[in-house]
Amino acid sequence: MCGIAGYLQKDEAAAPGAAEALLAMVRSLYRRGPDSCGVALYGPRVPDGFVVRGWYADDDDAAAAALEALKERWTVRHDDRTAGYLRVEVATDGSAAEVADVLDRCGVDVFSVGRSLEIVKHEFAAEELGRTYGLNGIHARHGTGHTRMATESRVDVAHAHPFWARPFEDVAVVHNGQLTNYHKLRRLFEMRGYRFRTGNDTELIALYIADRLARGDSLNEAVTASMRDLDGSFTYLISTAEGFGVARDPFASKPGVIYEDDRAVAVASEEHAIEAALGETTGATREVQAGEVLTWTLDARKAAA
């Protein structure tokens, strides 16, 4: 099953409301996946460093060691520890991978590093996720969300969605479905030096798209290419600092619904999730078509394959 959600706010005059919209959508999709949920939110850009989200569970010593290791190399502007999560804003001229490696060595599981991206996920329901981590207060204009029913990898916080496209900053994926050529593609990426942190096939989608973006593809080009290279049944949402995109497999085996007006673009597994965020849509939604790719950016210019 699983439920996916994406939201991009067009109305710049309104207060940023993506966090509240995505939590409402994920909460509405709860029956599609009670195992875990999460959101990828894009807030104000950090121009000279990164915002980092890492999971230390109940290992306070690991969190303290990670924070000290960051301070030894760079300037830490802000840090917070809440219910197993370490959140750090660090000023650095290093890469996202270098920052993540520092936390790895201290035993902290890095969920996101970006100029604006923050991934928060847990085995909580959406309401508890938002309340525990204060997500309704994040000023984000776009992002993605997910509620998970585990099918082929274990249930824990690390295997919850969204997935960061490590080592690339600000790219995240949520996914409903299964990749049948996951192991083959994973081996190919590992031969190129990439490392995987989980056994979840969604992590591969994130890395695939980010790798193509790094080699010069536009978001639309990268997602379109994935339709040739990824086998299986899927609908997925890919988000970057500039916007997000959706792709549905050629057999349309996993659901996807779109709504767009002057306020926002919303994509979800089911229409009622969009209504939870935007109110009555009066039948103005449509299905993502079989094999269709759509992308949107914050300036609301849309490119469709």
C-alpha positions in Angstrom: 0.0 0.0 0.0 1.8 3.1 1.3 0.6 6.7 0.8 2.6 9.5 -0.8 2.0 13.3 -0.7 3.5 16.3 -2.3 2.7 20.0 -1.9 4.1 23.2 -3.5 2.7 26.5 -2.4 2.3 29.0 -5.3 0.8 31.9 -3.3 3.8 33.9 -2.1 1.6 36.4 -0.2 0.3 33.7 2.1 2.3 32.4 5.1 4.4 29.3 4.3 2.1 26.4 4.9 3.6 23.3 3.4 4.4 21.6 6.7 0.8 21.9 7.9 -0.6 20.8 4.5 1.7 17.7 4.3 1.0 16.6 7.8 -2.8 16.8 7.1 -2.3 14.8 3.9 -0.2 12.1 5.6 -2.7 11.9 8.4 -5.5 11.4 5.9 -3.5 8.6 4.3 -2.8 6.7 7.5 -4.8 3.6 6.6 -2.5 3.1 3.6 0.5 2.6 5.9 0.4 2.4 9.7 4.1 1.4 10.1 5.7 4.8 10.0 5.4 8.2 8.4 7.6 11.2 7.6 8.0 14.5 5.8 10.7 16.2 3.7 10.3 20.0 4.2 12.2 22.8 2.4 12.6 25.9 4.6 14.6 29.1 4.3 17.9 28.5 2.5 21.2 28.4 4.5 23.6 30.1 2.1 26.9 29.3 3.7 26.3 25.9 5.2 23.7 23.2 5.9 20.9 22.1 8.2 21.4 18.6 9.3 18.9 16.1 10.8 20.3 12.9 12.4 18.9 10.1 14.5 20.7 9.1 17.7 17.7 7.3 19.3 18.5 7.1 23.0 22.3 7.3 22.6 23.0 10.7 24.2 26.7 10.1 24.1 26.6 9.7 20.3 24.7 12.9 19.9 27.1 14.8 22.2 30.1 13.3 20.4 28.7 14.3 17.0 28.0 17.8 18.1 31.5 18.2 19.5 33.1 16.8 16.3 31.2 19.3 14.2 32.3 22.1 16.4 35.9 21.1 16.1 35.8 21.5 12.3 33.2 24.1 11.6 30.9 26.7 13.2 27.7 25.4 14.7 25.1 28.1 14.8 22.3 26.2 16.3 21.7 22.7 17.7 18.8 20.9 19.3 18.1 17.4 20.6 14.5 16.3 20.6 13.2 12.7 21.1 16.1 11.0 19.4 16.8 13.6 16.7 19.8 15.9 16.5 19.2 19.0 14.4 22.2 21.2 13.7 22.7 24.3 11.6 26.4 24.4 10.6 28.4 27.0 8.7 30.9 25.2 6.4 32.5 25.3 3.0 32.6 21.5 3.1 30.2 19.2 1.2 27.1 17.5 2.5 28.9 14.2 2.4 31.7 15.5 4.6 29.2 16.8 7.2 27.3 13.5 7.1 30.6 11.5 7.5 31.4 13.3 10.7 28.1 12.3 12.3 28.4 8.7 11.0 31.7 8.2 12.8 30.0 9.2 16.0 27.2 6.7 15.6 24.4 9.2 14.5 22.3 8.0 11.5 22.1 11.0 9.1 18.6 11.4 7.6 19.2 14.7 5.6 21.8 17.3 4.9 20.8 20.3 2.8 20.7 24.1 2.3 17.0 24.0 3.0 15.9 20.3 3.3 14.9 18.7 6.6 13.7 15.1 6.8 11.8 14.0 9.9 10.4 10.5 10.1 9.4 8.0 12.8 7.1 5.1 13.6 4.7 7.7 15.0 1.4 8.7 13.4 1.5 12.1 11.6 -0.2 14.0 14.4 2.4 12.8 16.9 5.2 13.4 14.5 4.2 17.0 14.0 3.6 17.6 17.7 6.8 15.9 19.0 9.1 17.7 16.6 7.3 21.1 16.2 6.9 20.7 12.5 4.0 23.0 12.2 6.3 25.8 13.0 8.6 25.2 10.1 8.3 27.8 7.3 8.3 25.6 4.3 6.7 26.3 0.9 7.0 22.8 -0.5 7.9 19.3 0.3 6.8 15.7 0.4 5.3 13.2 2.8 4.8 9.5 3.3 3.0 6.9 5.3 4.4 3.4 5.1 3.2 -0.2 5.0 6.5 -2.2 5.0 6.7 -5.0 2.4 10.3 -5.9 1.7 12.5 -4.2 4.3 12.3 -3.9 8.1 10.2 -1.5 10.1 12.3 1.0 11.9 13.0 4.8 11.8 15.8 4.5 9.3 13.7 2.6 6.8 10.8 5.0 7.0 10.3 7.5 4.1 11.3 10.1 2.9 14.9 9.1 1.8 17.7 11.6 1.4 19.8 11.1 -1.8 23.1 10.9 0.0 25.7 12.3 -0.7 23.8 15.0 -2.7 22.3 18.0 -0.8 18.6 18.8 -0.8 17.2 15.8 -2.8 14.6 13.4 -1.2 12.1 10.8 -2.5 8.9 9.2 -1.3 7.6 6.1 -3.0 4.7 3.7 -3.2 5.6 0.4 -4.9 8.5 -1.9 -5.6 11.4 -1.9 -7.9 12.0 -5.3 -9.5 15.5 -4.4 -10.7 16.6 -2.9 -7.4 19.5 -5.3 -6.7 20.9 -5.0 -10.2 20.9 -1.2 -10.1 22.2 -1.1 -6.6 25.2 -3.2 -7.6 25.9 -0.8 -10.5 25.8 2.2 -8.2 28.0 0.5 -5.6 30.6 -0.3 -8.4 30.7 3.5 -8.9 31.5 4.1 -5.3 28.1 4.9 -3.8 27.1 3.4 -0.4 23.6 2.4 0.7 22.5 2.8 4.2 19.3 0.6 4.1 17.7 -2.3 2.2 14.9 -0.1 1.0 14.5 0.3 -2.8 13.3 3.9 -2.4 16.9 4.9 -1.4 18.0 3.8 -4.9 15.4 6.1 -6.6 16.7 9.1 -4.6 20.3 8.3 -5.6 19.4 7.7 -9.2 17.7 11.0 -9.7 20.3 13.0 -7.7 23.1 11.4 -9.7 21.5 12.5 -13.0 20.9 16.0 -11.7 24.6 16.2 -10.7 25.5 15.2 -14.3 23.5 18.1 -15.8 19.9 16.8 -16.3 17.0 19.0 -15.4 14.6 17.5 -12.9 12.2 16.7 -15.7 14.9 15.0 -17.7 16.1 12.9 -14.8 12.6 11.7 -13.9 11.8 10.9 -17.5 15.0 8.9 -17.8 13.9 6.9 -14.7 10.9 5.6 -16.6 13.3 3.8 -18.9 15.6 2.5 -16.3 13.4 1.6 -13.3 11.3 -1.6 -13.5 8.4 -2.4 -11.3 5.2 -1.0 -10.0 5.5 2.5 -8.6 4.4 6.0 -8.1 7.1 8.2 -6.6 7.7 11.9 -5.8 11.1 13.5 -6.0 11.8 16.8 -4.3 14.6 19.3 -4.6 15.2 22.8 -3.2 13.6 24.2 -6.4 10.4 22.0 -6.5 9.2 18.5 -7.0 8.1 15.9 -9.6 5.9 12.8 -9.8 6.3 9.7 -12.0 3.8 6.8 -12.4 4.9 3.5 -13.9 3.7 2.5 -17.4 1.1 0.1 -16.1 -0.4 2.6 -13.6 -0.3 0.0 -11.0 0.0 2.4 -8.1 -2.3 5.4 -7.6 -1.6 9.1 -8.0 -3.9 12.1 -8.1 -3.1 15.8 -8.9 -4.8 19.0 -8.0 -3.6 22.5 -9.1 -5.0 26.0 -8.6 -3.7 29.5 -7.9 -2.8 28.5 -4.4 -0.9 25.3 -4.7 0.0 22.1 -6.5 -0.9 19.0 -4.5 -0.2 15.3 -5.4 -1.3 12.3 -3.3 -2.2 8.7 -3.5 -5.9 9.5 -2.9 -8.1 12.6 -3.5 -9.3 12.9 0.1 -5.7 13.6 1.2 -5.6 16.6 -1.1 -8.9 17.8 0.3 -7.5 17.5 3.8 -4.9 20.1 2.9 -6.9 22.4 0.5 -10.5 21.8 1.3 -13.2 20.7 -1.2 -11.8 20.2 -4.7 -15.2 19.7 -6.4 -13.9 17.0 -8.7 -11.1 19.1 -10.1 -8.4 16.5 -9.4 -7.1 14.1 -12.1 -5.1 10.9 -12.1 -1.5 10.8 -13.0 -1.6 8.9 -16.3 0.3 5.7 -16.9 3.9 6.4 -17.6 3.4 10.2 -17.0 6.1 12.5 -15.6 5.3 15.9 -14.2 7.5 18.5 -12.5 6.9 21.8 -10.8 9.2 24.5 -9.5 8.6 27.2 -6.9 8.0 29.8 -9.6 5.0 27.5 -10.6 6.3 27.0 -14.1 5.4 23.4 -15.0 7.1 21.1 -17.4 5.4 17.9 -18.6 6.8 15.1 -20.6 
